[in-house]
Amino acid sequence: MSLFLRKQQVSRLGTISRLVAVGAIAILTGCGGGGGGHHASVDPNPPADSYPGISTPTIIGPVASEPFTSETKNYTFFATDVALASRGYVEEEFYMEGKANVYDAPQPNYTAPPSTSNANIVQSDVPYKTRIVVRRPKDPAKFNGTVVIEWFNVSDNFDGEYYWVQAKDYLLRTGYAYIGVSAQNVGITNTNAIGGLKKFSPTRYGSLDVTSNDILTGDPLSYDIFSQTAKAAYAVPVVMGGLQVKHAIGIGMSQSGNRLGVYTNYIHMRDPIFDGFISQVSNPRIRDDFNTPIIKVLSESEGDNREELTRDQPDLALRHTWWVAGTNHGDTYQRLGRTGVRLRDLGPALTTNDNCISTVTGLPTPSRTRTPYRHVINAALHHLVKQIETGAVPPSSPRFGSVDVTGGELAIARDAYGNALGGIRLAHSDVPTARANGVECGNIGAWEPFDTATLNTLYPTHADYVAKVKAAVNNSIAAGFVLPEDGAETIAEAEASVIGLGLECSPERCLNIRHFTADYSTTGLLREHTLYYNIVDGEDILRVADAAHFYAANGDTLFGTNPAYAAQYYYSYVVSNLRQYIALISQAQVDGRVTATAAELLVAEANNVIRAIEAQM
């Protein structure tokens, strides 16, 4: 019997025993920081441990938070700005401490073929203390049994929860639990302008240490910390609020996906505790004898040269690589998803906008791609859990077309509009409204909307455009790369658009391009950001945002024509709808359907558009 099958047998037969196993459990309630607290007694007769090779960490918390106005910032760093309570979810932060192993695993390396030998322990029982952030259903009846555990990305010198940003809507609507873990030192001790957790709040995070008092470098404890996070979800009831965990999925994005590659190849194989893995926009080579399902979901950015394209691994039953056309390493959804919490916790000076000159056009890149990479990420998790529970093998992704370019370099083949050929093709690729290039500007990519003349040629009527989008969405659903609920979102976006109406949409007031800044937004951007928060009972909010967008496009079409009052007529409706939007957002905040952080951001965006409109009236 394979390790994968044995792992599933353990998962099914040992569920109850591991859920109540306590090991060495410490519980602190109602403490705002510091690390002291009340420790619960250890069960003198604990049930059998389903994962004896992985130490059970000590958990302290949940750690209480002060308001966001706290002078010492004694609250959870990047606490979500999504109104979790309105969806029946809670967010809690815990300290996690214990003793971890150091392994002789290699450093992350994209290019080297992985060894088939597991890592060896070279040092044992090294003490550490870190933190985990848990978001879970409050009602056990709403929990689907699976917890996804994200290895926080530290490329930006702070803990980036980029999987959560992409997948939150799917996780919340289908009953997943989420844990993010600070596994690496940079996110804890970095002292540059942004700073890690200790700089953010010495009061709350000053006792954290994953380096054995600065002795260790290279984050060697991170691998055991990741394993012990899963162990805590299974074996320490307070972490999951008593929810019974059936499956744990490990996830890493980009930099942390690189480390996830090391973890899967050399650590997980020693003592399997995860049921599956997702590597998000990271393409580590995975050994052919890997015994646990893994899906690598990649953008164009990960296939931007010959070396990247030629080392693409063939799919196996337990290993799949999905390439998504029209997407980039860190798309606009990821960018807008962190704007609110970054403004709140780091301030405007450290919430910078993209600034890149396209390597293709030589002009400033308009913005990151808007093809919904998140929809494919959701489908990947759906298929991964289905494979774990039933053995059904996920679909295999088409590969990008490739061409030799100047100098013998291999590149992604593109059509006449500059869009990629091949790969997983969402409606945004097969029914394009923009040039979407995930290779330009490194990880930023480019999204350059077609002009009205091109759109009119491609889509003579709005009904024609919507019909083509519906057909493309149905193809994606049938292929298994988009879930029906996410496909419905794409169709609704098409129906609310002004494409096929022959209208102009300016980048100053209407077009969905660039990003929100303190002095800039558009009705297109506002809709996109409103959709990000997926406000409960928020249909009226989205409706008035769509109305404002429609009137803005009509006003932009008539702007500069005679008589001048024609444009002003439509612009006046933009302003009235946005004032109604602001009132609805304010009421949603009162109702608990929008957080204060999100409400402040959305109202600021609406006011930016109002100012831009009034300047033309």
N, C-alpha and C positions, 0 to 999 in steps of 0.2 A: 504494500500500500504506500502511495507517495506521501511525502510530508504534507502536501496541500490537502489530500484527503484526510490524513490523520488529524490535521489542524481543524478541519471542518467537523470531524467526529468529536473532538474535544469541545469545539464551540457549541455543539448541540447537547452533548451529554453532561458537560461540566458547567453549564451556565449557572445553575442555582448555587453551587458550592463556591464558585469564584466571585459571585456577586456579593456574598456576605463575608468573604474572607477579609479580615482586618489587618493581619500582620501588625506592624508597628504603626498605629494611626494616632495622629495628634490632631485635635480639632480646636480651633480658636474661633470663638463667636463674638462678634461685636467689637473687634479690635481694629483700629484704623491704621495701624502700621507697627513698626518697631520689631516685631517678631516674637514677642512674649505671648503668653496666653495659657489657657487651660487645656491640659492634655487628658484625653479619655483613657481609661484603663484598657489594657490589652486582653482580648478574649483568651482565657486560659486553655480553651479547647477549640482552636480555630479549625474550620473545615480544610480539607485537602487543597493544596495550592495547585491550580491548573498550569501555572507557569513557574515552576520552581527555579529555573535558570535565570529569572529576572527578579531583582530585588523589589520589594514593595516599598515605595517611598513614604515618608512621613508627610502628611498633608495638614496645613495650618490654614484655617479660614472657614467660611468665606471672610475675606478681609473687607471690613466696612470702608466705605468711601465718603469723603466730605464733598460738599458742592463743588462745581467746577470753578467757582470763585475763590476756592481755598488758596490762601497765600503760600502754603507749602505744597500745593498741588497733590494733596493726599487723596487721590482718586485713581481709578484704573486708567493707565495710559491708553489713549485711543479707544476709550469706552465707546461702544457703537453709538452712532447717531440715528440708528433705525429704532423705531418705537416697538421694541420687542414685546412689551406687556400687552399691546393691542393685538398681538398674534399668539398670546398665550405662552410666551417664552420669558426666561429670566437670564440675566448675565451675572456671573459671579467670578471673582478673582481669588486665587489661592496661592500661598507660598508652597513650594514643593521642595523638600530637602531629603537627602539620603546619601548613599555611598555608591559611586559609579566605577566602572572599569575603564582602563585605558587599553586600547587595542593597537595592534600593529597594522591597521588598515591603511592603505595608501591615501594620499591627498586626492581630492576630486580631480578627475582627468577625463575630458571628453574623448580624447583620441585613442588612448591605449585600450586594447582589448582586455576585458576583465578576466582576472584569474578565476579558476574554478575552486580555489582553496579559500576556506573561511579564514577570517582574522583570528589572531591569537591574543589572549589577554597578556599584557606585559606589566600591568600594575593594577592592583585590586583595592577596593574600599577607599577610594578617594572621595572625601566629603564635598558636597556641593549644596547650593541653595539657589533656587530660581523661582519663577512664577508661571502659572498657567491661567488662561482665561477660558471660562466655560459658558457656553450659551446653549440652553437646553429647554425642552418643553416643560412647563410647570406641571401639567397633568400627565401622569404616566400613560393614560389611555391614548395620548397623542404622540407618544414616542414610538418610532418604527423599529427600534432595537439597534440601530447603527450609529456609532459615533465616528465622525471624521476628525482627524487630528492633524493640524497644520503646523509644520515646522516654520516658525516665523522667518521671513526673509530679512536679511540685514544689509542688503546692498546700499540702502539709503542711510545707513548708520543709525537706524532705529528699527524697531520691530514692525515689519510690514505684513499685514494679514491679507495678502492679495487673493488667496483662494476664497476667503470669506467674502470679499468685495464682489467677486465674480459669481459666486454660487449661492449667496444668501437667500435669494427668493425661492430657489428650489429647495434648499435645506428647510426653510421655514414652512413652506406649503406642504411638504411631505413628511415632516416629523423627525428629521435627523437632529442629533445633538452635535455640537461643535466644540472642540478644544484647540486653543492655540498655545504653543509653548515657546518660551524664551530659552532656546537651547544653546545660543552662542554668545560669546563675550562682548562682541561689538555692540549688540543691541542693549547690553547692560551697562558697559563702562565707557563707551565712546565719549570723548570730551570736546569734539569739534563744535561748530556753531549750533548744530542741531542737538547733538548730545544723546547719550543713551539713557536708560531708565534712571540710573543714579544721578545724572545731571538733571533730569526732568524733575525728580522728587527724591532728594536724599532721605526725607522723612519716611517715605513709603518703601523705597527700594534700596536703601543704603546697605542693607545686610546681604544682598544677593551676591553670589560668587560662584562662578563655574570654572575658575582657574587655579584652585587650591592656593589662594593668596598670591596670585600672579606668578606662580611657579610654572604652570602649564601654558603652552602656546599652541595655536592651531585648533583649538576647540576639541580636544580628544574626548572630553566627557560628553559631548553633545549626543553621541550615538546611544549611550546608555540612558541619558536623560530622555531621549525620544521613546525608548522602550519602556522606561518606567512611567512615562505619561500614560501609555496604554494600560500598563498594569494598574495604575491608580484608577483609571476609568472602570476597570473590571472589579478591582478588589477593595477599593476604599469608598464605601457607600456615599459619604458626604460629597464627593466630587460630582457625582451625577444626581444628587438629590434623591438617592434611592432607586433611580431608574435601572432596570435590568438590561445590561448591554449584551447583545448577541454577537455583534461584529464591530471590529475597529479597522478603519481605513486610514492609511498614512499618506500625507500629501505634502509636497514641497514645490515651491514656485521658483524658477530661475536659479539664483544662487543656492537657495536651500534645496532646490531640486537636484543640484549637483551633489550635495551632501547626501540627499536621499538615495542617489545612485550608489554611493559608497556603502550606505547603510544596507540597502537591499542586497547588494552583491556579497558583502563580507560579514555583516553583523546579524541581519535578520535570519540568515540561513543557519546560524548557530542555535538560536532559540526563537523560533517563529511565534510572534504574538499578534502581528497584524494579519488580517484576512485578505487585504488587497492594497494596492498603491496607485496613486495618480501622480505623474510627474508633469507639472504645468509649465509650459514654455521652457522646458529643459530636456536635453536629449542625451543623458548618460547612456553609455552602452550597458546593456543588462545581459548577464551571463546566460548562455543557452539552457543551462540546467536549472534556471530559477524556478522555484516550486510554488509561487504564489501569483495570482493574477495581477498584472500591472498594465496600465494604459498610459502612454506618453501622449499628451495632447499638445501639439506644436503649431506655431504660427509660421508665417513666411520668414520672420526674422531668424528662425533657427535653421533655415535652409538657404542662407544668403551667399554661399560660395561652394566651390567644388568639394572641399573637404567635408562640409556639412552634408551635401547631397549624396556623396558617394559612400558615406559610412552609415547610411540609413539601414537599420536592421530589418530583416524579413520578419513578418508576424509569425508567432507560434501560438499554440492554444492558450497559453498563459501570458503572452507578451504581445501587445499591440501598440502600434505607433500611428497616430492620427494627425494628418497635416491639414490645416484649415486655411483655405484661400482667403485673401482679402483681410487678413488679420496681422497684428504685430505683437511684439513681445509684451508691451504694456499699453493696452489700447485706451481709448477715451473713457470707457466705462470704469476701468481701474483708476484712471486719473481723477474723474469726477467723484468716484466713490470715497476717496480719501481727502477730498478738499475740505469738507466741513470739520472733520476731527483734527485735521492738521492746522486749520485756522484757529481752532479752539485751543489746542494743546501746544502748538509751536509758534503761532502768531503769523500775521501777514508777511513779515520780512522773510520768514523761512518757508513760505508757501509760494514757491516760484512757479512761473509759467514756462511752457516749452519755448525754446529759442533755438531753432536749427535751420541751417541752409540745406536744401535738398541737394543731394549728390547727383540727381538726375536732371533737375530743371535749373539749378543754380539760384533758385528763389527761396524765400522763407517758406518752410513747410506749413501748409494751412492748419493741420491738426493731426492728431493720432487717428488711426482707423476706427470706423464705427460698425464694421461687420460684427455681429454679436457672438464673439468667441465664447462668451459665457454659456450660450445655448449648447454648444458642443461639450463643454466641461460638464454641464448637467447630464447630458446623455451618457457621458463616460461613466459617471458615478452610478447612474441607473443600470447600465450594462454590467458594471463591475459587481454590484450587489447581486444582480440576477445570476451572474456566473457563480458567485460564491454560494448562493442558495440552491441553484438548480443545475449548475454545470453548463448552462447555455453559453456558447462562445460568442463574444462580441463581434460585430462586423469589422471587416478590414477596410482601412481607408485607401482611396485612390491616392497615388503619389503625384507630385507636381510634374508637369512637363518641364524639360530642361533643354537649354541650348548652349552651345559654345559661343562665347563672345570674344571681344578683342583680347589678345594675349593668351588665348586658350583657356580662359576662365569659364567655369560652368556656372550658369545662372538659371533662375526660374524663367520658363518661357511665358511670354505675355501676349495678350491680344492687341488689337489696334488702339484700344483705349488705355493700354498700360496695365491691365489687370491680369493676374496670374491665371495660367491654364493648368487644369488638373486640380488635385487635392479635393478635400471635402468642400462642396460648393453650396453655401447657403443662398437664400434668395437675394441677398445683397450682392452676391457675385454673379449669379445667373440672370438677375434683373437689375443691372447696375445703374446707379444714379451718380456715381463718382469714380474717380481713379483712386483705387485703394492699393497702396504699396506698403508692405510690411518691412521692406528692406531699407528704405531711405532713412537717413538720420539715425542709424543704429537702431536702438530699441524703440524709438519714437514712432517711426513710420510716417505715412502721409495719407491724407484724405482730401482730395481735391474735387469738389462737386462739379458736375457737368453744367455747362451754361444752358440757358432756357432753350435755345435753338436746338441743341443736341437732345435735350429731354423731349422736346416736341416731336422730333424725328423718331426717337425710340418709342415714345408713348403718346400717340396722337390724342388720346382721351384719358381721363382719370380712370374710367372703368377698365380700359385696356391695361393700364398699369397695375391696378389692383388684381385683375384676373391673372396676369402673369406672375405676380407675387404669390397668389394663392396656389398656383400650379407648382411653382418652385418650392414652396413650403411643404406641400404634400409629398413632393419627391424626397425632400430631406427627411421627413418623418418616416416615409416608407423605407428609406435606406438605413434608418436607425440612428441618425446623427443629430436629430432634433426631436424633442418631446412635444406632444400635441399642445400642451399649455404654452410652451415657448413659441411654437409656431403661430398660435393665436395672437401672441404679442406682436410678432412681425406683421401679420395681416392687419391688425388694428393700427399699427404705425403707418402702413401704406394707405389705409382708408382715411386716416386723419391728415395725410400729407396734401400738398398742393401740386404734386407732380401730375402732369397730364392736363392741367387747367390753363396752361399757357401763361402763367404768372411769373413775374420776376420776384426773386427773394434776395434781398441785399445782405451782405455780410455785416452791415452796420446795425440792422434791426431785426432781420428775419431768419437768415440762413443758419442751419445747424452746422457750425464750423467754429474752429478755435476752441477756447475754453473760457469759462467764467473767470473774471478778475474783479478787483474792487471797483473798476470803472467800466466794465464791459459785460454785456450779455446780449442775447437775442431771444426771440420767441421760440426759435428752434431749440436752442440750448436749454431754455426754461422747461420745455416739454421733456427733454431728455433727462434732466435732473429730477423733475417731478416723478417721472417713471421710475427712476432709480430707487426712490423711497417707497414705492408701491404702497401707498397710503391706504389703510383699511377704510372701506366705504369712501374712497376718494374719487369716485367717478365724476362728481361735479367739479372737482378741482382740475382734473385732466380735461374735462369738457371746456371750461373757460380758457384754459391754456391753449387748447386747440383752436378755439374761436379767435383768440388774440393773434395766433399765428396766421390764420386765414385772412383776417383783416389787415395784418401787417403786409402780407404778400400783395394784396390788392392795392394797398397804399403805395408800396414800393413800385408796383407796376405803373402807377399813375404819377409818381413823383417826378417833378420837373416838367410836367405837361401843362397844357392850358385847357380848362381853367384850373388854377392852383387849388381851389377849394375841393376838387374831386378827391385828391389824395388826402387832404385834411379830414374829409368826411370819414374815410376808412380809418385813418389814424386815431380819430376820436373814439372809435369803437375799440381799438386796441387798448387805449388807456382805460376806458370804462371796464373792459373785461379784466385787465390786470389789477385794477383796484378791487374788483370782486374776488379775484384770485387771492389777493393779500388777505382779504377778510376771511375767506374760507380756510386759508392756511392758519391764520390766527385762531379760528375756532377749532380747527383740528388739533392745535397745540393744547388748547384748553381741555379738549376731550381726551388727550393722551394718545392721539393717533399720529402725532408728529412730535419729535423731540425738540427741545429748545434750540439745540445746535442746528438741526435741519431747518427749522422754521426761520431762524435768523438768516441762514444762507439763501433760502428760497425767496424770502421777502426782499433781500438785497438784490437778487437777480431781477425780480420783477420791477423793482424801483429803477434799476439800471436801464431796463428797456423803456420804461415810462419817460425817463429823462432823455433818452435818445430820440424817442418819438416826439416829445414836446419841443425838442430843438428844431424839428422840421415843420412844426405847425404854425 
